[in-house]
Amino acid sequence: MSEHSLGSLPSNPSGNDAILLEGSGAAPPRRRATDRIAEDTSALTRFEQDQLAREFADIERASAALRLGEPALRSWSNPATPPVPNKPRPLWLLIGVLWLSTAIITVGALAAIATLAG
């Protein structure tokens, strides 16, 4: 087993085999990204929030002016009525048309062969 030096051993250890670890220097703990919560109330952050609020207000004013100027325009995000899908035609109708056209072509081919051979 390798020995690691994590601190100084007491000069007079007691008989209960306890080892006290003492750091050589108490370094401050490292900072995490979540520790920045208190710093986020800086003037720059308040300026950014104010700027965002002003931009939202500008967008709202522009959209209100556009609605007044062009009342015929619709909003794409809020459609008036959802589109109704067309009722599909029954599949049996398509199959019947295919069989009928095949029968007509077959009868026509047989009539042509009978006329030419006859």
Secondary structure by P-SEA (a helix, b strand, c coil): ccccccccccccccccbbbbbbbcccccccccccccccccccaaaaaaaaaaaaaaaaaaaaaaaaaaacccccccccccccccccccccaaaaaaaaaaaaaaaaaaaaaaaaaaac
